[in-house]
Amino acid sequence: MDFSLTEEQSTVRELARKILEDLASNDRIRQVEAEEPVFDRDLWRELAKANLLGVAIGEKHGGNGLGFFTLCLLLEEIGRSVAPVPALATLALGALPLEQGAGDAAKQRWLPAVASGEAVLTAALQEAGSDDPTRPLTEAHSDGQGFRLSGEKILVPAAQLADAILVSARTSEGKGGLFLAEPDAKGLTLEHQQTTDRQPHARLRLDAVPLSADARIGDSATLAWLTDRATTALCAVQLGVSERALAMTAEYGVERVQFDRPIGSFQAVHQRAADAYILLEAMRLTTWDAAWRLEAGEAASGAVEVAKYWAAEGGQFVGYAAQHLHGGIGIDVDYPLHRYYLWAKQNELSLGSAPVQLERIGARLAEGELAQPS
């Protein structure tokens, strides 16, 4: 496999970084975080103007059609800036499965609106009683004309902002699927949930929510397809978060002087930072491995689980090490580093923690199913 970037991919990364560095400053993020819900609409519009929100949406629907790998590059930059915009929810959890499994009417309604920044989407995948998004407990009962959804989802990202929500559920036959619902549907209620990273999340309750037959946009295979991409996209965000946190720590180690020497010259600091760097590179390799395999259409679930293990384990280590090496200033909420730690912790536990991933990897190894490096 070759992780070299094309000219278009490099342009997307550079353009995104320039916009985010200019507009997602520490002062601006602090200002946005004082609002409810947390959402930098000005930044969202600028990303749309630069055609970045449509990187993975086909040209037919107003996007650039550059694929999933390029979307992960964009999400890495979102993580690097901890930008308060619903990019992961809208572009990975919402637009990707719509383009994959929705009918023409739904695609035409939502995808151009996503690319132009006019619509926010999300997906409700996590449940309190299940660690496996591909096996939802939420039920979808057929009523002859459509479906009625009943159940409860937790930690639905950007749900308060969303114009439409994809909900995972299982039918009476026990088969999984994805269903498209709008927030004003009868029987659907949202309750704000306070989370570590301060970004908008909600508990979604479904009380026999009526949906038409064409609201079902995918089956069990579509749900598994989305879970792999949602998890890998989250790993890309975590990679950006961790990369910037460690870079800030290196800069601080040069500037901060103690005992007449920069603290970065001390051996203990070297060792701690080196350990964090090794884990960061493990995150980078496994994330791009999973993204490359998914883009190439390969069976990649095992690679995704490996990537999420390192994103969880490495992300929390890098975040903690960065805080530790900054000393007291690392927990000062006026200093931007604390935000990276909070995002790293949220990402660590979303869509399966490190122990959950190890259990899945172990089961694959026992069955001889884990993909080997190319």
Sequence and secondary structure as in RCSB ss.txt:
>XXXX:A:sequence
MDFSLTEEQSTVRELARKILEDLASNDRIRQVEAEEPVFDRDLWRELAKANLLGVAIGEKHGGNGLGFFTLCLLL
EEIGRSVAPVPALATLALGALPLEQGAGDAAKQRWLPAVASGEAVLTAALQEAGSDDPTRPLTEAHSDGQGFRLS
GEKILVPAAQLADAILVSARTSEGKGGLFLAEPDAKGLTLEHQQTTDRQPHARLRLDAVPLSADARIGDSATLAW
LTDRATTALCAVQLGVSERALAMTAEYGVERVQFDRPIGSFQAVHQRAADAYILLEAMRLTTWDAAWRLEAGEAA
SGAVEVAKYWAAEGGQFVGYAAQHLHGGIGIDVDYPLHRYYLWAKQNELSLGSAPVQLERIGARLAEGELAQPS
>XXXX:A:secstr
      HHHHHHHHHHHHHHHHH  HHHHHHHHTSSS   HHHHHHHHHTT TTTTS GGGTS    HHHHHHHH
HHHHHHT  S HIIIIIIIIHHHHHH  HHHHHHHHHHHHTT   EEEE  BTTBS TTS   EEEE SSEEEEE
EEEEEEETTTT SEEEEEEEETTS EEEEEE TTSTTEEEEEE  TT   EEEEEEEEEEEEGGGEEE HHHHHH
HHHHHHHHHHHHHHHHHHHHHHHHHHHHHH EETTEEGGGSHHHHHHHHHHHHHHHHHHHHHHHHHHHHHHT   
HHHHHHHHHHHHHHHHHHHHHHHHHHGGGGG TTSTHHHHHHHHHHHHHTTS HHHHHHHHHHHHHHT S    
